[in-house]
Amino acid sequence: MAAESDLSPGEPASPGLNRRNFLIGGGAVTGLVVAWALWPRRYEPNVAATENEQIFGAYLKISEEGQVTVVVPQSEMGQGVYTVLPQILADELGADWRTVAVEPAPINPLYSNGLLAEQWAESLMPAGSEKLTENAAMQWVAQNIAVREQFIVTADSTSIPAFAESFREAGAAARILLTKAAAARWDVAWESCTVDKGVISHGERELRFGELVRDAATQDLPDPVPLRPAGTGQLIGQDVPRLDLPSKLDGSANFAGDVRLPDMVFAAIRQGPIGDTKLKSFNRQGAAKITGFIDVVKGETWIAAVATNWWAANRALDKMSPVFETKGFLPDSDKIDTALQAALDDGEGIRFVSRGETKGVFQKDNSVRARYHADAAIHAPIETRTATADYKDGGLELWMATQAPVAAVQAAARALNIGQDRVTLYPMLSGGSFDRNLDNDIAGQVALIARQMERPVQLVWSRAEDLMHDHYRAPSQARLDAAMAKAGRVEALQIKIAAPPSSREQVRRLFEGMDNVEAMRSSIGEADIKAIAGLDVPYDIPNLTVDHHSAFVGVPTGNWRSNAHSSNVFYLESFIDELAAKAGIEPLSFRMQMLNNQPRLARCLTGVAAMADWDGGLDSSGQGLACHSMRGGHIAVIASASRGGTGLEVRRISATVDIGRIIHPDIARQQIEGGIVFGLAMALGSATRFQNGLPTVKRLRDLSLPRLAEIPPIQIEFVRSEEEPVGYEELGVPAVAPAVANALFSATGVRLRQLPLFGEIS
């Protein structure tokens, strides 16, 4: 049963909360600087090692048999981070790739993601402190707080740019220590020795890494540590075998659902509608008839059944028929749409981008306006939320895949009311995520179940639970206004985005332990710079404004692969095509005339046009174009599509990509190709509407995802570059939907302005 109260879309914000984790004494930068003087300056590695292994800093250990083990602090979700980062270190070390292994890092401030902290700085600070993030002092604060608060997070394609240099330095340091140990034995200058494939040589004399590890530990490093000249190593730029692939192929890789412990039982869970929900009643007697049923565990907002197998636990929940009561606003898509429209038309926007002057530029005869809409998007990784826990002697052992291990430990400790040092986390491989694993509700749930059962418990969310209690990509609406000169030039562009402050919700759940309702309530009305992500417009438009209109939608929102780039680039690139049609200029030429200061993006556009035999998208050809720059990477996409009797047919997708120097070409191709498929899925589905506090999507088949037979040929060409490597895991996503929409306009003359392209998901 559910009831509705006064909380509704558009409710004014409650007073802003200070971030206890990120501000000290409520002070500004000065207070932080003073406090930083009292914080520890050095942290020691806490990597586990056997008797025959020698630790070389936080990222590396080498055994006496020559096994090189690289310690990676980022979650492996299929994106290849367990290969690419070890590849960087091994190349600088001069290791033989056949001897390289990988293991997840323990929790330690040494593994904090400082780059991500900088990128999230504005979301981490209280509302109203935006000016602090505009100066270098705030970047310094973000970096130092990241270390102090153990900001160990995998997100926003930062693994390579955040850690590449550290891994390279770690490899260089170990190489020099090993070389100095060999040189000391031979009584030669260490600079005269060479290192290749795990062997240090001087003339005809050779020693392997394993023979030198003990002596190397006693050597001193020069300051600074010299790095190898670029191109000296043998591994960078090569398609070395993925370190995680053999175990995934033979089934020996351990995901969260693969954990098996002595005397372990299995749990399934039910949670009520989205909102301020409490468990009201259930029928325990119904569950007693299920073979294998053991017990019931109740939380305030959920109920779990425990059995000898998961299927029995899930059936027991069905038989118990739990009833939940929800107070407050029940999410409904009609109300969400109304709230977004009201925020867009009547709400006070916060301006994040301002260039030139738009006042007075817009006239009745030169203006073009379009409105766009995107529904909430669902993560739906193959692996639903899964965790295993064992509580004994006042401590907890926890096995789960998480992109935020410290937050997972905190969630479990908070649920049990024990210290964080009493929780041991074993990070598992993730069966996909798309940022789903940034949320750690399951850690607290499985901890409570394990304590009550007094034996190991594995909790698995059903597919329905995973879809109904996701943290969705925010639904949004956009209004774009352009002023056109007679020659077709865009004189001014105004972009307004109505969306909830998604990143502020995310960080409050992640770092302050707020539940969904608390995070949503505390964020109402706040501005969010990440809501306009993707709208750093690359085109040379002299007068430009971008505003965020904050809206309350009543559903929990958070990170999703490419975040707001996914919807905002659809809005921008579709509108640019509309303006090209209005001006009577073919879309490629229209873009190129506005890319005076974007040579890398322009090169991607001309490259993909040549590769895909671009015909201008004219005369109903069914070709559509879109491009995007994101986190230092650049991509241009051409889709060939039409709409037939059976729906959308995408015949081919071509992409030219510039991601700087490429470390592992095949993994880069996999990620761009996977992102393109993800973007196509977003264009067709991956979304949900809401009714009575629940999403209308309950199963994977409800998501209208493209089947394998419907995936078109995908062509990808990389631009050769010596620029610094960038994160590319999400770059393939944003430009696909607008390219497909623009192709459909070319083919049919119909302009689709919503995601998914063909309306509601039932």
N, C-alpha and C positions, 0 to 999 in steps of 0.2 A: 504494500500500500504506500502511496506517496502523496504528499501534500505540498502545495505551493504557497509561499509567503511573499514578503515584500521585496526580497532581493530580485532585481530584474536587470536586463541590459540597460546600461546608461547610469547605474547607481554611482553617486559621487565617491571619490576615493576616500578611504580612511586615512588618518594621519600617517605620514611616512615613517618607516621603521629604520633605525640605524642598523648597519651590518656589524654585528659583534665580532664576526670573523675577519672583517676587513677594515675596521676603524678602531682605534685605540683611544679610549677616553672621550669619544665623540669628537676628537680633534680633526683638524685638516692636515695638510702635508707636514707642517711643522711638528705636530704631535707624533706623527708616524716616524719622522726622522729621529726624534728623541727616543722613541720606543725602540727603534731598530738598533740603537746603540746597545741595548740590553739583551738583544737576541743572540743566540749562538751564531758564530761566524763560520764554523767548520763542522762538517758532518762526516762521519766515517761510514764506509760501505758496510752493509750488513748482508752481503751475499753469502749464501751457504757454500761451503767447499769441503771436499773429502780430503783425506790425508795426503793424497798424491796430487792435489790441485793447488795452484798458487793463484791468488787473487791479484789482478792488476787493475786497481781502481774499481769504480762502480759498475763498469760495463763489460768486464772481461775477466775470465779465468782460464788458465792453461794447465793441462795435466802433464805429468811426467811421461805419459804415452804420446803426447803431442796433440791431444784433443783440445780444440779451441772452442770455448763456450761463451757465447755472447749473451749478455743480459739485456733484455728489451723491456722498457717501462711502459710501452703502449699496447693496447689490447689488439690481438689478432682477430679480425672479423672477416677474413677472406681478402682483405685489401693488400696483403703481401708484406706487412710491416715486419714480420718475423724473418723475412728474407732480405728486404732492401736495406734495413739498418745494419744487420750483420755484414752485408755485402760491402757497405761503406767502410766499416771497421776492418774487415778482412783485407780489403784492397790496400788500405794504408799500412796495415800490419805486414803484408806480404805473406799471408797464410795460404795454405793449400785448401781450396774450397771443400774438398772431400773430407777434411778433418773438422769442419765448422759445425757446431750445434748451437741451439738457442734455448733459452729458458726465460720465463717471465720474471720481472724484477720484483723484489719485496717492496713494501712500503718504506719510503725513505725520502726526506726532503731533496736529496740529490737528484731525484727523478721528476721534480716538478716541471710542469710545462709552462715555462715563463712566457713564451710567445703567445700561447692561448690566453694566459692571464692578461696580457696587454690587449689582445683583441676583445676580451670580455670585460675590460676595465670599467667601461661605462655602465654595463649591466650589474657589475658587482658593487658599484657605489650607490648610495641612496639617491633617490630622485631629487633633482634640483642641484646636484653637484656636478653637472655636465662640464662646467668650465674647468674643473680640476683636470679632466682628461685631455684637455687641449694642449697641455704643455709637457715638456720633457720630464718634469718632476713627477708627474703622475705615472709615466712609464716606468720610472725608477721604482716608485712605490709598488706598482703592479708586479714587477719582477721580484722584489724583495718579499712582498706578501705571499707570492706564489711559493717561495721556498719555505717561509715560516709556517704556512698553513698546509704544506704538503699538497700542492695543487697538481695532483697526478691525475690527469684527465686526457682521454683520447677523443678528439673532436675537431671538426672544421678543417680537415685535411692538413693538420699542423705537424704530423709525425716527422716528415722529412725536413721541412724548414726549421723546426724547433730543435731537432736532435742530430741532424747530419754533421754539424761541425763538432759537437761533443764526441760523437762516435769516431770521427776521423782523428781527433786529437788523442782519444784513448788508444786507437790503433797505432798512432805514431809514437806515443810514449812507450808502449810495450815493445814496439820494434826496436827502439833505441836502447832500452834496458837489456833486451836480449842480445842485441848487437854488441853492447859494451861488455856483457858477460863473455861472449865468444872472443872478443878482441883481447880481453884480459888473459884468457887461456893461451892465446897465441902470441901475446905480447906485441900487438900491432895497434895502430890507431883505429878506433872504431869507425871513423869516417871512411876508411878504405875497404870496409866489408860491404858485401852485397846481400840482399835478402830477397828470396823468391820461393814461392810455394812451400813455405814452412821450413826452409833451409837457409842458414847463414853461412856464407862462404867467403874465403879469402884465398885467391889462387886455387889450388887444388884441395885445400882443406875445407871440410864441411862439418857443420853441427846442426842437428834438428832442434826445433823449439823445445821439445820435451826434455832434452838433455841439459837445458840451460835455465829452466824456470827458477830453480832454487838460487843459483848465483845471480840471476837477473834481479831478484827481489832486493839484493843488497846494493845495487848500483844507484847512482844519483842521476837525475835528469838535468840536462842543460836548460837554461832559461833564456829565451823561449824555446819550446820544443819545436824543432824544424819539421815541417811537413814535406812529403814527397812532391815534386813538381807534378802538376796535373798531367795525367796520361801515363805516368810511370808504372802504375800498377797494372795488373792483368785482369781485374774483375769488373771495374766500373764500365758500364756500357755493354756488358755481356749478359746473355740470357742464362745465367747460372741456374742449376736446378733449385726449385723452391725447397726450403728446409722443412716446411710443414706438409708437403705434398705426399711423400711416401707413406707416412702414417695415416693420412686421410684415405689413401687408396687401399691400403691393406686393412683398414678398420681399427688400427691400434691407437689412433688419435683419441684423446679424451675430451669430450665436450661435457657440459654440465650434466646432461642426462645419462652419461656413461658411467658416472660414479656408482660404485657398489661397495658397501661396507658391511661388516658382519652384523647380523641382527637388524638390518635396515628395513624400514617400512616406507610406504608411499602415501602421499597426501594429494588431494585435489581440493580446490577452493571455489567458493562462490562469493561474489561481491555485488552489492546492490547498484541502483542507478547512480549516475554521476551527480555529485553534489554532497550536501550535508546528510549523509545516509547512516542509519544505524540498523543493526540486526534486531528485528522485532520478535520473531518466533520461528520455530522449526519443529518437525516431527521426528524425534529420535527413533521412535519405534519402527518407522518405515525402514530406516537403515539397517536395523537389526536383522532383517531377513536376507541381507546380501551376504553371500559366502565370502569370507575373507575380511569383512568389516571388523575394525578393532575399536575405534573411539572417535569422538567428536572434539574439536578444539574451536573455541569461539574467540573472535576478536571483536572490537567495538563495531567495526564496519564490515566484517567478513565472517564466514564460517568455513571450516575445513573438515573433511572426513579423512580418516586414516585407515588404511587397509593393508593387506599383504601384497597387493598389487594396485597399480594406479587405476586400472579399469574398474575394479571393484569400488575404489574410493570415489570415483566419479559417479558411478551408478548409485552409490549410497547417498550422495548429495541430491540426486534426482528424487530419490524416495523420501528424503527429509523435507522437500518442498519449502526451503527457507523463505521467509517473508521479511522484506526490508521496508523501513519507513524513511522517506526523504523529506527534509524540511528545506524550504527555500526554493530558489529558481530551478526548474527542471529544464535542461537544454532542449530546445526545439528549433529546427532549422528555420522555420518561418520567423520566429522571434530573433534568431541570430542574424538573419538577413536584414530584418528591420533595424536591429541595433547597429549593424555595420553601415547601413544606408544613412541612419540618423547621425552617426559619428562623422560620416563623410560630408554630409550636407550642412549639419548644424553644429558639430562639435568643434572645439578649439584645437587646431592643429599645432604641432610643434615643428618648426622649420629646422631641418638638419642640413640642407644644402641650399645655398643661395649664390647665384652668379649673375652679375649684371642687374638689370632692373626690369621687372615684368609689368609694372604699372604703366598704363597708357599705351602699351604695345598692342594689346588685344582690341580689335575692332570687329564690328558685326560682320563685315564682309571678308575678313581674313582669318577667322577663327575656326578651328576644328576641335570637336569634343567627342570623347568616347568613354564609356564606362565598362569596367571589367569585373569579373567575380571569380573566386576560387573557393571550392569547398574544402573542408578539413581533410587532410590526407593521412592515411594510415601507414604504419611501418611494415607490419606483416612479414617479419623475417621467417625463414623456414623453422628455426628453433623458437618455440614460445618460451616465456620466462620460466626458468628452471633453476633450482638451487637445492643443495644438500647441506644439512647441518647436523652436528653432533654436540650436544650440551652435556658436560660432565665436570664435576669438581669446580663449579662456579665459572667455567670458561666455555667458550664456543669455538668449534672449528667449522669453517664455512667454505663450501665449494660452489663457485658460481662464475659466470662470465659477466664482467662489468667494465664499463669505460671509465668509471670513477671509483677505484678501489677504496680510497679513504672514506668516501661517502657511504659505501656499502658497509664498511666496518662500523661507522658511526650509527647507521640505521639499525644494525643488529644490536649494538651495545645499548642504544637508547631504548629499544624494545624490551631488553632484559634488565635494564637499569644496572649495568655493570660498566667497568672502565673499558676504554678502547683497547688497552693493552691485554685484556682478557679475551679478545677475539682474534683468531688466526684465520686469515683469508688465503685460499688457494685459487689463484686466477685460472680460469679454464678457457680453452678455445671457444670462440663464439660462432654459433651457426647462423651467421648473418646478424645484422643489427640495424644499420641505417640510422643510428643514434638512439635506438630503443633502449640499449643497455646503459644509457646515462641515468636511468631511473632505477631506484633500488628498493621499492616497496617490498619486494619479495624477500629481501634479506631480513627485515623485521618479522615478517610473517613466519618464515621457516624457523627462525630462532625461537619464537614463542611455541611453535608446534613441537620442536625438538625438546624444549625444556619440559613441557607437559608429558611427552611420551617417554622421556628418560631413555631414549635410544635414538640411533641415527634415523633421520627422516629425509626423504627426497620429495620436494614439493614441485609439481608441474602445473602451470596454468594451462587450461584447455585453450584451443584456438578461439573459441567464443569469448572466454575471459580476456585473452590477450587483445582481441579486437575491441571489446567493449570498454576496456580500462587502459587504453593506450594514452599516450601524451601526444596529441595530434599535431601535425603541421597546421599552423593557425589558419582558419578561414579568413578571407580578406576580400575587400572590394577596393577598386581603384577608379579614380577619375583623372583623365589626362586631357589637357587643353594645350593646343598649339596655335601659334600665330604664324601664318605663312606669308612670305613675300611673293610678289607676282612671278618671280623666276623660279619659284618652288623651294626657295631656301627657308629653313625653319628659323624664324627670328626669336621666338620665345617658346618655352615649354614649362608648363606647370603640372606637377605630378602630386596627387594626394592619395595616400594609402590609409584605409581604415582597417585596423587589425588589433587584436589584443597585444599587450606587451609581453610577448612570448618568452623572450630571453630572460626577462626579470622573473617570470614565474619559474623558469628552469633553474636559475641560480638559487632561488629561495628554497626550492625542493632539494636541490643538490647540496647546498652548503649551510642552510639554516635548519634543515630537517622539517620544514613545513609540509603538511599534507596538501592535497590538491585544492581543497576549499580555502585553506589559509593562504596559499600562494596566490590563488586567483583574487581573493578579497584584498590582500595587501598590495596588489599590483593595479587595482582599478584606477584608471585615469592617468597612469604614469606613461611618460614618453619612453620609447624604446628605439634606439638607433638601429638595432638589428631588424626591426620591422621594415626598414627601407633598404635592406641589403640587396645588392644587385642593381641599385639605381644610381651608382656613381657613373652617370651617363658619359660614355666615351665620345659622343659626337660633339663637334664644335658648334654648339648652340650658344649664342652670346648671352642670352637671358634665360636663366633656369632656376626653378625652385622645386624642392622636394619636401613634403610635409608628412608627418605621421599623425593620424587622428586615432587616438587610443579608444578602444571599444571593449566592453565587457560582453563575452559570448557564453560564459557559463560552462565551458568544457576546458579541461586541462590541455595546455599546449606546450610545445617544447621543440627541441632540435629534431630535424628530419633531414634526410640527405639533401644537401645544398640549401637547407633552411628557406628563408624568404626569397632567395635568388630564384627558386623554382617557379614561384608565382609572379614575382615582380619582373623577371626577364620576359616572361610570357606577355605581361601587360605592355612593357616597353617595346619589344621587338615586333609585336603585332601592330601596335600603334604606328611605329615607324613605317611599316608596310602600308598602313592606311594613308599616311601622309604622302608616301611615294605615289600611290594610286591617285590621290587628290591632285598631286602636282603633275601627273602624267609622265613620270620618270621611272624607268625600270629599277627595281629594288636595289640591285647591287650598285649601280651608278649613284643612286640617291644616297646610299650609305657612304660610299667612297668619297664623295665631295665634302662630307662632314668629318672625315678622319684625318685631318691635317696633322695632328699630334699623336697619332696612335699607329706607328709603323708596324708593330708586331701584329696587332689585330687586323690591320689592312692587308698584311701579307697572308694571313689565314683566309681572309675573304677571297682574295684573288687566287689563292692556291686551291680552295675548294671549288671555286667556279670552274677552273680548268679541269680538275679531277672529275667533276660531275657533269661536264658538258652543259654548263648553265645556259639556258636559252632565254633568260629574262623573266621567266614565269608568265609570259604573255600568251595570248591566243589560247587560253584554256589548256596550257601545257601540263599543269599539275605540279610544277616545281615551286618550292618555297624556301626562303633563305632566312637565317637568323645567326647572330653572333653574340659573343659575350667575353668579357675579361673578368677573371675571378681569382683573387689571392695570388696574383702574379702570373697566372696562366691565361691563355687565350685560346678561343675555339670559334670556328665558323662551321655551320651545318647547313646542308642542303637536303631537303626531303622531297621525294617524288611520291605523290599520293593522289588518291581519288576516292570518291564516295560512290559505291555501287549498291546493288540491291541487297547485299549481305552486310553492308556497313562500310567501315573505313578499310581501304586497301593501301598500305604503304609499300611501294615497290622497291625503294632503295633509300638508304640514308648514307650520306657522305660527310666526312668531317676532316678538316685540317686543324692541327693542334700544335701549339707552341707552349711547352712546359719547361723550357730551358734545357740544361744538360740532363740527359736521361740516364738513370742509374741502371735500371733493368728494363729494357725495351718491351719484353713480353708482358711483364706485370703492368707496365704503363698502358699498353694496348688493352689488356684485360679490363683495367679499371675504366678507361674511356669507353670501351665497348659496352661494359656493364652499365655505366652511367647512361649511355644512349638508350639501352633497353629499358632502364629505369625511367628515363624521361618519356619514352614512348608509353610505358605503362601509366605514367602520370597523365598523359594526354588522353588516354582511353578510360582510365578508372583510378584505382588506388585511393579512392575517396569515399566519404560517407556523409549522409545526412543524419539528422537526429530527430527522435520522436520520444516524448515522455521520459527524457533523461537517459535514453540509450541510443547508441548508433544503430542505424538501420542495417548496417553490414554485420552479419553474424558469422559468415564462413568465407573462406578464400574465394569460392566460386561467385560470391556476391560482388567481388571487386572489379569484375570485367577486365581482368588482366589479359594481355595478349598471350595466346598459346604459342608453342614453339614453331608451329607451322605458319604462324602469322608474323613472325619476326623476319623482316626483310634482309637482304644482303646489306652488310654494313662495311663501308670503306673508310679506313682511317689512314691519314698521312701525317707524320710528325715533321715539324720544321726543325732542321738541324740547327742547334744553338749551343753556345758556350756560356749562356747566362746561368746564374745560380739555379739549381733545381728547385722546383716548387711543389707543393702538395696538389695532386691532381685527382684524388679519389672522387670528388664531387663535380668536377669540371664538365663532365659529359652530360649532366642532367639538364641544366636550365634551358639551353637553346633548342632542344628537340621539340617541345610542345609548340612554341611559336613557329618553328620551321614547318611543322605539319599543318598547323592552322593556316599559315600563309600559302602552303601548297594547296590546301582545300579551297581557299579563296581563288587561287589561280584556276583551279579545275572547275569550280562551280559558281563562282561569283558570290558565294555566301560567306559572310564574315562571322566566325564563331568567337565569342568574347568571354567564354566561361571555361573553367576547368572543373571536371573533365569536359572535353569538347562537346560531347553529345548529351549534356544535361545531367539530370539527377541520377544518382546511383540508388537503385531500389533495394 
